[in-house]
Amino acid sequence: MEAVLSRIFKYSQIFSSSRFILGHHRFVYKKFLGPTTTTTHRLFSTSDRTNRSKMAACSTSPAIVSRIMRPDDANISGNVHGGNILKMIEEAGIIVSARHCNRYAGEEGRDPCAPSLVRIERMDFLQPMHVGEVAQLQADVTFTGPHSLEVQVQVWAENVLKGSKRLTNKATLWYVPVSTVAKTTAEVPPMIYQSEQAREAGQKRYNYQKAHREENDHVVNNVLEHRPMDLEAELHTVRYSQSSLIHLVNPSDTAIHGFATGGCTLKLMDEVAGITAARHARNRVVTASIEATNFHRPVPKGSLMHLMGRITFTSGRTMEIEVAVDLEKMTNGGVTKERAVTSFFTFVSLGADGKPIPIPPLKVTTEDERSRFEEGKGRYERKKAEREAAKKMETQIHQN
């Protein structure tokens, strides 16, 4: 009897743990995480995708994940490490996308599929999360294309002693389902939208991310040359703060299919970006946001990840860090390098009171650095305009 109860308790833990589904090309155990969906009799109709036209439009219930923050989740400042929050966000996203994509698995010969993270559109760190608080994540499917879906995740920090809750993070992620049998891209069941306006807004976001990925396809083959820290470089130059890490992908970094999880990769990227930012600011720094992260190819177990961070732009109180991850395969005596992930991180520097302080201006010394600075300035101004527009809209809503 004790053995039976022990096994029941073990499986109940697996069911409640978001860590059970991880990584690129994940396998979803329907026994524990079956689809939580409701369907209507309205059918989605397309002329060029016969299989998808037979799938009824459906809505998937949000994925809710909760976990208490422990001391080993903290960074050197005592707050929860941004990389750990990134891992939790990716886990919540994979759960809800797996539920939606497997809504019709097993019907009419449709294979089970495992969603793979291919892009982070944007991720904002609004407030710090502290050790002892409960992280609560809600992930929702907000748009579906023929072979991809958008997931939006919100993170709250709950102080159970005070009974308070704060919104700390928001993220938008894109997933592509991969058949666990054929190992090819699978079709995504269409979703039900609350209104036509919601569908049109989602279509615009889909078109934007697709165009952006096509515009940046050239970076896939732009493998970077890693340089050691230049101790003789001038302070506050790109060469002075440029940083790199090399990480061997171990079994603990992967899912059961043998590829590094998106959360593991994001945490390493956050670390190399943080080192670069700290070297430039020569002070304590925290992640403010992540933008335009593209996962170009999966990273298999046993390979090396070369991560490089370099500062591209500084404003009065923020600095942008470009991070690239190159994959090095060491098989059959040969060595090949390929671009795996690219992203832009925004950091702020904090004073003794925990408030943002001015950032030392970046000294550009080459035409390439000057070009990257102008591109970073454009991204900064666009994000600033978006924030002001959102704030204005929120004010109008409250006034009405």
N, C-alpha and C positions, 0 to 999 in steps of 0.2 A: 504493500500500500504506500509506504514512504517513497519507494522508487517511482511509482506512478504519479504521485503528487509532485515529486521533484521535476519530472518531465513536463507536467502540465504547467508548472511555474516557469520553467525554462522557456517554453514556447510562448507563454503570455508575455514574457519580457521581449522576445523577438518581435511579436506583433506590435508592441507599443513603441519600439525603438525605431527612430528614423534612420539609424545607422545601418539598418538591415539592407537598404537599397543604396548603392553607392557606385559612382564611376561611370566612365564611358562604356557604351554597349552593355548596360546593366541587364541582368536577368531578373525579372519580376516574378516572385512566387505568388501566384494567384491565391494559393491556399491561405496566405496570411494577409495579403494586400489586394483583395479582389476589387474590381471597379466599383466605386460609389457614385452611381449615376442615375439620372432619371431621363426617360425618353418621351418623345411625343410621336404622334403619327405623321408629323410633317417630314417629308423626305427631301434631302438635298439633291439637287439635280444638276449634273454637268454633262456636257456633250462629249468631252474628251477623256473622262475618267470613269469608266464603266463601274468598277468596283466601288468607288467612293459614292457614286450616285445611288447605290443600293443601301447605303448606311443612313439610318435615320439620324437627324440632328439631335444632339443630346447635350445635357448640361451636367458638369461634374462638380460634386460638392467640394468645397475647399479642403485642403490638407492642413490639419492643425498639428503642430509639433511644439512640445514644451520640454524644457530642460533647465535645471538649476545650475547656475554658474559657480564653479568651484575655483579654489586658489590656483590650480594648474591651468586654468583658462586665462589667467591674467598676463598682462605685459609688464614691462619694467615700471610703468607708471601706476600700476595697481588696478587699472581698468581691464575689462575683458579685451583680449587680443582681437584686433580686427580680423585676422586670419581665421580665428575660430568662428566668428560670426559669419564670415563668408562660407565656411564649410556647412554650417547649419542652414543657411539660405539655399545653398545648392541641393542639400538633402531634401528640404521641403519641396523644392521645385521638381525634383525627380519623382517624388511620390505622386504628386497631383498629375503630372504629365503622363506617368505610367498608367495611372487609373484611367485617364481619358483615352489614351491611345489603345488600350487593351479592352475597350468597351465591347468590341465585337470579335475578340480573339476566339478562335475555334469555330466561328460561324462561316459557312461557305468557303472553307479552306483557308481562312485568314490566320496567319501565324501570330503567336505572341510576339511582342516587340519590346525593346528596351530603349527608352528615350536617351539621347546623348546630348549633352550641353554643347552648343555650337557658338553661342554669343551671349554676352552680357551687355545689354543696351546701356544700362545705367544703374549705378548702385550708390545710394546716398547714406552717409553716416551723420544722422541728425543730432544725436546726443550720445554720450558714453554710456556703456552698460557696466554695472559694478558686480563684483564678486558677492554672492549671496542672493542676488536677484534671480527671478525666474524669467528665462527667455521664452517668449511665446511668439510663434511664427504662424502666419496664415498665408498659404499659397493658393492662388486662383488662376485657372485658365481663362485668359481674356481675349484671345484671338486664335483662330485656326486657319492655316493655309493648307494646300493639298498635301504637303510633305513636311510641314513644320508647325509649331504652335508657340504662342507667347504665354509666359507665366509671370504674374506679378506677385511679389512677396512683400509682406509688411512684418516688421519685427517690433514687439513691445517688450519693455522691461518692467516686470511686476515686483514690487516690494511687498511681500506677503505680510510683513510685520506692520507696515503702515497702511496697507490696503490701497496703495497708489499704483498707477500704471502710466508709462511714458512710451510714446512712439520713438524708436531709436534708429530704425533703418527702413529704407524702401529700395526695392530692386525690380528690374525688368529683365527677364531672361528668355532666350529662345532655345527650343529643343527640336531635335530631329529624331523620329523613331526609327530604329533599326531592327529588322526581323531577326529573332534569335535562331531561326532555322536557315533562311536563305542568306543571312548576313548582308542584306540589301536594304535600302531606304524603304520604309513602309508608308502607306497612306494614313492620313490623320482623319478620324471621324469629324464631320462638321459640328460646330457647336451652336447652341441657341443663344441669341443676343437679346439683351433687354430692350433694345430699340434699334432702328435702322441707323441712327446717329452713332451708336456704339459700334456697330459693324463697320461703318465708313471710317470712323476714327482708327479702328484697328487695322483696316486695310491701308491707311496712310502710314501707320507705324511699320507695317510689313513691307511696304514699298520702299520706305526710307532705309531700313536695315539691309534690305536686299541690294539696293543701289550702293550703299556704303561698303558692303562686303565686296562687290564687284570692282569698285574704285580702288580698293586696297589689296586686290589679289596679287599685286606685284611684290608685296612684302613677304609672301610665302617663301620665295627663293632668295630673299635678302638675308642670308646667314651672317650673323655679326662676328666680328673678331674680338675676342675677350682680351682685355688688357689688365695687367696688375695695377694696383693703386699707384698713382704717380705722386710721390711725396714731394717732388720738386715743382709740381704744377702750381700756378697762381691760385690763391684762395678765391672761392666763389666762381670758378670756371667750370665748364662741363668736365674737363679732364680731372679736376681735383676731386669731384664728388662721385664720378662714375664708379659703379660697384657691380660685382658679379658673384654668383653662387653656382656651385656644381653639386647636383644631388643625384645619387644613385637610386633609381626607383626600386624599392624593396616590396616584398609581398604585402606588408602592412600598409603601403601607399595605394594599393590597388583594390578593385572589386574582384569578384570571382571570375571574371573574364580575363583578368590579367593586365588591365590598363589602368594607369594612374587616374584616380578620381579627380573630378573637376575641383572639388573642395581642397584636396591636397595641393594641387597645382596653384590654386588661387592663394592659399596661405603662404606658399613659398614666394610667390610674386609680391605679395604684400610685404614680406620681410625684406626682399632686396630693394623694393621701392622705399621702404622706411629707412634703410641704411643710407641710401642715396640722399634722401631728404634731410636726414640728421647731419650728414657730412656737410651739406651746403649751409644749413641753418646754424649748425654747431649748437644745437639746443634740442630740447624735447619736442617731438613731432607726433601728430596723429593723422590717420587717414580721414579725409573729408568726403571723397567720392571716388568712384571708379567709372570710367566711360569707355565705350567702344572696345570691349574685350572680345576677340575672335579666337575660337578654337579651330585651328586649321586641320589638325590631324591628332589621333590618339597617341599616347605615350605608353609603350608596352613595358612590362616588368623586365628588369635587368638592363634597361637602357639608362643613359645619362641625360639629365636635364641641365642645360646650360642657361642660367638666368642672368640677364644683364639689365641694369637700370641706369638711366642717364637723365639728367634734368634738361628740360626743353624750354620752360617758360616760368617766369616769376611775375606776380603782380605785387601789390602792396602787402597783402597778407596771405597769399597762397602761392604754391609752387606745383608745377606739373611735372610728373616723372613718367617717362616712357619706359615700359618694361617689355622685353622680348624673351621668349623661351625657345631655345633650339634643342632639338632632339638628336642625340648621338647614339646610333646603333653600332654595337660591336659584335658582329656575327661573321662566322666563316673567315676570320682573319682580316676582314675589311672594316673600315670605319666610314660611315656616312653621316652627314649632318643635314637636318631639315628643320624648317621653321614650324613650330607647333602652336604657339600662342602669342598674341600681341595685345597690348592694353595701354591705357593711360590712367595713372593714379594722380589724384590731387591731395596735397597735404597742407596742413597749417602747423605753425609753431606756437607752442603755448608758453606763457610766462609762469611765474611762481603762483599766481592767483588762478591758474587754469584757463585764462582767457587768451585768445589769439594775439600775437605780437607781430610787428613788421618783419618781413622777409628780406634778407640782403639781396639786392638786385643781382641778376645773373650777368656775368661778363662773357659776351660772345666773342670768339676770336677767329672764327672761320665763316665762310659763306654758307656752308651747310648748317652750322649752328644758328646763323642768322635766319635762314629759311625756316628751320624748325621752330625758332622763337616766334616768328610771325604766324606760323600755323597754329601754335599753341595760343597765341594771343587771340586769334579768331575763335578758337574753341571756348576760351574764357569769356569773351564778349557775348557769344551766342548763349552760353549757359546763364550768364548774368541777365540777359534780356528775357530768357525763359522764366527765371525766378521772379523777376519783376512783373511779368505778365501774369504768372500764376498768383502772385500776391495781390495784384490788382483785381483779378477775377474773384478771389476769395473775399476781398473787402466788399465787392459789389454784391456777392451772395448774402453776406451778413447784413448789409444795409437793406436788402429787399426782404 
